[in-house]
Amino acid sequence: MNRQTNPQTKQQIVDTYFMEHRAKLVDIAAYLDRVDRGHGDDAADFRDVAFRRAVEILLDGQPQRAGRILNLLSDHSTKLPQSADGMKGALGAVSLTDGGAA
C-alpha cells in the first residue's frame, strides 16, 4: 500500500518552499566556496569531510535523506563524552579518529 503522508501536491510544495530553500542552498554554496578559498593546513577537517558527505546524500536521489544526514552527523559512540571545559559545545559531526562514523 502506497500511503501518501503529505496532503500537498509536489507543485504546492515547490510553490511554498522553493524560495526559502533556494536561499539556504546559496548559503551552502557560499560556505563551500569560503572553505575552498581558505589557506593554511591542507588536512581535511572531519567536519568538512562529513559536510561534503552530507551533500552527496542530498544528491543521491534515495529516500530518507534528512534521516541519513542526521545519522551521518550524529555521535553513535557509547563512551561518556569528555569534559566540554573550554569548548563552546557540540562540534556538529564526529571525528573518525575519535571512533565516530563521520
Biotite code that builds the C-alpha atoms (Angstrom):
import biotite.structure as struc

atoms = struc.array([
    struc.Atom([0.000, 0.000, 0.000], chain_id="A", res_id=1, res_name="MET", atom_name="CA", element="C"),
    struc.Atom([1.402, 3.393, -1.016], chain_id="A", res_id=2, res_name="ASN", atom_name="CA", element="C"),
    struc.Atom([0.295, 5.795, 1.706], chain_id="A", res_id=3, res_name="ARG", atom_name="CA", element="C"),
    struc.Atom([0.535, 9.473, 0.999], chain_id="A", res_id=4, res_name="GLN", atom_name="CA", element="C"),
    struc.Atom([1.963, 11.240, 4.043], chain_id="A", res_id=5, res_name="THR", atom_name="CA", element="C"),
    struc.Atom([1.775, 14.767, 2.664], chain_id="A", res_id=6, res_name="ASN", atom_name="CA", element="C"),
    struc.Atom([-1.591, 16.248, 1.691], chain_id="A", res_id=7, res_name="PRO", atom_name="CA", element="C"),
    struc.Atom([0.091, 18.760, -0.638], chain_id="A", res_id=8, res_name="GLN", atom_name="CA", element="C"),
    struc.Atom([0.973, 18.184, -4.266], chain_id="A", res_id=9, res_name="THR", atom_name="CA", element="C"),
    struc.Atom([4.574, 18.448, -5.405], chain_id="A", res_id=10, res_name="LYS", atom_name="CA", element="C"),
    struc.Atom([3.664, 21.716, -7.122], chain_id="A", res_id=11, res_name="GLN", atom_name="CA", element="C"),
    struc.Atom([2.214, 23.142, -3.909], chain_id="A", res_id=12, res_name="GLN", atom_name="CA", element="C"),
    struc.Atom([5.356, 22.171, -2.001], chain_id="A", res_id=13, res_name="ILE", atom_name="CA", element="C"),
    struc.Atom([7.614, 23.830, -4.591], chain_id="A", res_id=14, res_name="VAL", atom_name="CA", element="C"),
    struc.Atom([5.396, 26.938, -4.667], chain_id="A", res_id=15, res_name="ASP", atom_name="CA", element="C"),
    struc.Atom([5.504, 27.200, -0.871], chain_id="A", res_id=16, res_name="THR", atom_name="CA", element="C"),
    struc.Atom([9.095, 26.310, -0.017], chain_id="A", res_id=17, res_name="TYR", atom_name="CA", element="C"),
    struc.Atom([11.302, 26.933, -3.055], chain_id="A", res_id=18, res_name="PHE", atom_name="CA", element="C"),
    struc.Atom([12.463, 30.479, -2.254], chain_id="A", res_id=19, res_name="MET", atom_name="CA", element="C"),
    struc.Atom([13.307, 29.629, 1.368], chain_id="A", res_id=20, res_name="GLU", atom_name="CA", element="C"),
    struc.Atom([15.412, 26.642, 0.341], chain_id="A", res_id=21, res_name="HIS", atom_name="CA", element="C"),
    struc.Atom([16.946, 28.458, -2.615], chain_id="A", res_id=22, res_name="ARG", atom_name="CA", element="C"),
    struc.Atom([18.456, 30.886, -0.076], chain_id="A", res_id=23, res_name="ALA", atom_name="CA", element="C"),
    struc.Atom([19.751, 28.014, 2.053], chain_id="A", res_id=24, res_name="LYS", atom_name="CA", element="C"),
    struc.Atom([21.337, 26.418, -0.995], chain_id="A", res_id=25, res_name="LEU", atom_name="CA", element="C"),
    struc.Atom([23.138, 29.671, -1.831], chain_id="A", res_id=26, res_name="VAL", atom_name="CA", element="C"),
    struc.Atom([24.356, 29.808, 1.806], chain_id="A", res_id=27, res_name="ASP", atom_name="CA", element="C"),
    struc.Atom([25.770, 26.300, 1.484], chain_id="A", res_id=28, res_name="ILE", atom_name="CA", element="C"),
    struc.Atom([27.476, 27.169, -1.798], chain_id="A", res_id=29, res_name="ALA", atom_name="CA", element="C"),
    struc.Atom([28.998, 30.287, -0.208], chain_id="A", res_id=30, res_name="ALA", atom_name="CA", element="C"),
    struc.Atom([30.255, 28.229, 2.756], chain_id="A", res_id=31, res_name="TYR", atom_name="CA", element="C"),
    struc.Atom([31.909, 25.683, 0.440], chain_id="A", res_id=32, res_name="LEU", atom_name="CA", element="C"),
    struc.Atom([33.470, 28.498, -1.605], chain_id="A", res_id=33, res_name="ASP", atom_name="CA", element="C"),
    struc.Atom([34.934, 30.065, 1.562], chain_id="A", res_id=34, res_name="ARG", atom_name="CA", element="C"),
    struc.Atom([36.376, 26.739, 2.717], chain_id="A", res_id=35, res_name="VAL", atom_name="CA", element="C"),
    struc.Atom([37.855, 26.069, -0.730], chain_id="A", res_id=36, res_name="ASP", atom_name="CA", element="C"),
    struc.Atom([39.472, 29.531, -0.793], chain_id="A", res_id=37, res_name="ARG", atom_name="CA", element="C"),
    struc.Atom([40.818, 29.196, 2.734], chain_id="A", res_id=38, res_name="GLY", atom_name="CA", element="C"),
    struc.Atom([44.518, 28.833, 3.364], chain_id="A", res_id=39, res_name="HIS", atom_name="CA", element="C"),
    struc.Atom([46.501, 27.042, 5.996], chain_id="A", res_id=40, res_name="GLY", atom_name="CA", element="C"),
    struc.Atom([46.632, 23.361, 6.885], chain_id="A", res_id=41, res_name="ASP", atom_name="CA", element="C"),
    struc.Atom([45.512, 21.302, 3.889], chain_id="A", res_id=42, res_name="ASP", atom_name="CA", element="C"),
    struc.Atom([44.490, 18.362, 6.085], chain_id="A", res_id=43, res_name="ALA", atom_name="CA", element="C"),
    struc.Atom([40.760, 17.858, 5.736], chain_id="A", res_id=44, res_name="ALA", atom_name="CA", element="C"),
    struc.Atom([38.818, 18.722, 8.874], chain_id="A", res_id=45, res_name="ASP", atom_name="CA", element="C"),
    struc.Atom([36.475, 15.892, 9.891], chain_id="A", res_id=46, res_name="PHE", atom_name="CA", element="C"),
    struc.Atom([33.546, 18.322, 9.941], chain_id="A", res_id=47, res_name="ARG", atom_name="CA", element="C"),
    struc.Atom([34.218, 19.389, 6.368], chain_id="A", res_id=48, res_name="ASP", atom_name="CA", element="C"),
    struc.Atom([34.508, 15.751, 5.291], chain_id="A", res_id=49, res_name="VAL", atom_name="CA", element="C"),
    struc.Atom([31.168, 14.955, 6.952], chain_id="A", res_id=50, res_name="ALA", atom_name="CA", element="C"),
    struc.Atom([29.557, 18.056, 5.413], chain_id="A", res_id=51, res_name="PHE", atom_name="CA", element="C"),
    struc.Atom([30.647, 17.047, 1.917], chain_id="A", res_id=52, res_name="ARG", atom_name="CA", element="C"),
    struc.Atom([29.387, 13.505, 2.505], chain_id="A", res_id=53, res_name="ARG", atom_name="CA", element="C"),
    struc.Atom([26.050, 15.017, 3.527], chain_id="A", res_id=54, res_name="ALA", atom_name="CA", element="C"),
    struc.Atom([25.946, 16.970, 0.261], chain_id="A", res_id=55, res_name="VAL", atom_name="CA", element="C"),
    struc.Atom([26.492, 13.680, -1.587], chain_id="A", res_id=56, res_name="GLU", atom_name="CA", element="C"),
    struc.Atom([23.473, 12.236, 0.232], chain_id="A", res_id=57, res_name="ILE", atom_name="CA", element="C"),
    struc.Atom([21.420, 15.251, -0.863], chain_id="A", res_id=58, res_name="LEU", atom_name="CA", element="C"),
    struc.Atom([22.204, 14.408, -4.473], chain_id="A", res_id=59, res_name="LEU", atom_name="CA", element="C"),
    struc.Atom([21.860, 10.616, -4.408], chain_id="A", res_id=60, res_name="ASP", atom_name="CA", element="C"),
    struc.Atom([18.111, 10.595, -5.102], chain_id="A", res_id=61, res_name="GLY", atom_name="CA", element="C"),
    struc.Atom([17.436, 7.999, -2.418], chain_id="A", res_id=62, res_name="GLN", atom_name="CA", element="C"),
    struc.Atom([14.685, 8.350, 0.209], chain_id="A", res_id=63, res_name="PRO", atom_name="CA", element="C"),
    struc.Atom([15.106, 9.444, 3.817], chain_id="A", res_id=64, res_name="GLN", atom_name="CA", element="C"),
    struc.Atom([17.830, 11.997, 3.072], chain_id="A", res_id=65, res_name="ARG", atom_name="CA", element="C"),
    struc.Atom([17.194, 14.022, 6.233], chain_id="A", res_id=66, res_name="ALA", atom_name="CA", element="C"),
    struc.Atom([17.412, 10.941, 8.439], chain_id="A", res_id=67, res_name="GLY", atom_name="CA", element="C"),
    struc.Atom([20.528, 9.642, 6.723], chain_id="A", res_id=68, res_name="ARG", atom_name="CA", element="C"),
    struc.Atom([22.278, 13.018, 7.041], chain_id="A", res_id=69, res_name="ILE", atom_name="CA", element="C"),
    struc.Atom([21.310, 13.280, 10.700], chain_id="A", res_id=70, res_name="LEU", atom_name="CA", element="C"),
    struc.Atom([22.654, 9.767, 11.232], chain_id="A", res_id=71, res_name="ASN", atom_name="CA", element="C"),
    struc.Atom([25.901, 10.686, 9.443], chain_id="A", res_id=72, res_name="LEU", atom_name="CA", element="C"),
    struc.Atom([26.429, 13.726, 11.651], chain_id="A", res_id=73, res_name="LEU", atom_name="CA", element="C"),
    struc.Atom([25.413, 12.042, 14.926], chain_id="A", res_id=74, res_name="SER", atom_name="CA", element="C"),
    struc.Atom([27.698, 10.578, 17.547], chain_id="A", res_id=75, res_name="ASP", atom_name="CA", element="C"),
    struc.Atom([26.907, 6.866, 17.913], chain_id="A", res_id=76, res_name="HIS", atom_name="CA", element="C"),
    struc.Atom([29.616, 6.109, 20.458], chain_id="A", res_id=77, res_name="SER", atom_name="CA", element="C"),
    struc.Atom([28.677, 4.608, 23.779], chain_id="A", res_id=78, res_name="THR", atom_name="CA", element="C"),
    struc.Atom([31.578, 6.078, 25.728], chain_id="A", res_id=79, res_name="LYS", atom_name="CA", element="C"),
    struc.Atom([30.945, 9.012, 28.004], chain_id="A", res_id=80, res_name="LEU", atom_name="CA", element="C"),
    struc.Atom([31.803, 12.378, 26.455], chain_id="A", res_id=81, res_name="PRO", atom_name="CA", element="C"),
    struc.Atom([34.924, 14.167, 27.552], chain_id="A", res_id=82, res_name="GLN", atom_name="CA", element="C"),
    struc.Atom([34.570, 17.346, 29.535], chain_id="A", res_id=83, res_name="SER", atom_name="CA", element="C"),
    struc.Atom([33.490, 20.288, 27.424], chain_id="A", res_id=84, res_name="ALA", atom_name="CA", element="C"),
    struc.Atom([35.529, 22.735, 29.524], chain_id="A", res_id=85, res_name="ASP", atom_name="CA", element="C"),
    struc.Atom([36.957, 25.422, 27.282], chain_id="A", res_id=86, res_name="GLY", atom_name="CA", element="C"),
    struc.Atom([34.695, 24.467, 24.377], chain_id="A", res_id=87, res_name="MET", atom_name="CA", element="C"),
    struc.Atom([31.614, 26.156, 23.035], chain_id="A", res_id=88, res_name="LYS", atom_name="CA", element="C"),
    struc.Atom([29.740, 22.857, 22.859], chain_id="A", res_id=89, res_name="GLY", atom_name="CA", element="C"),
    struc.Atom([28.984, 20.262, 20.222], chain_id="A", res_id=90, res_name="ALA", atom_name="CA", element="C"),
    struc.Atom([31.129, 20.040, 17.105], chain_id="A", res_id=91, res_name="LEU", atom_name="CA", element="C"),
    struc.Atom([28.276, 19.014, 14.785], chain_id="A", res_id=92, res_name="GLY", atom_name="CA", element="C"),
    struc.Atom([29.996, 15.903, 13.447], chain_id="A", res_id=93, res_name="ALA", atom_name="CA", element="C"),
    struc.Atom([32.105, 13.067, 14.783], chain_id="A", res_id=94, res_name="VAL", atom_name="CA", element="C"),
    struc.Atom([35.808, 12.643, 14.081], chain_id="A", res_id=95, res_name="SER", atom_name="CA", element="C"),
    struc.Atom([36.908, 9.330, 12.640], chain_id="A", res_id=96, res_name="LEU", atom_name="CA", element="C"),
    struc.Atom([39.952, 9.451, 14.905], chain_id="A", res_id=97, res_name="THR", atom_name="CA", element="C"),
    struc.Atom([37.595, 9.570, 17.903], chain_id="A", res_id=98, res_name="ASP", atom_name="CA", element="C"),
    struc.Atom([35.830, 6.396, 16.783], chain_id="A", res_id=99, res_name="GLY", atom_name="CA", element="C"),
    struc.Atom([32.909, 8.178, 15.173], chain_id="A", res_id=100, res_name="GLY", atom_name="CA", element="C"),
    struc.Atom([31.149, 7.442, 11.919], chain_id="A", res_id=101, res_name="ALA", atom_name="CA", element="C"),
    struc.Atom([31.951, 10.667, 10.052], chain_id="A", res_id=102, res_name="ALA", atom_name="CA", element="C"),
])
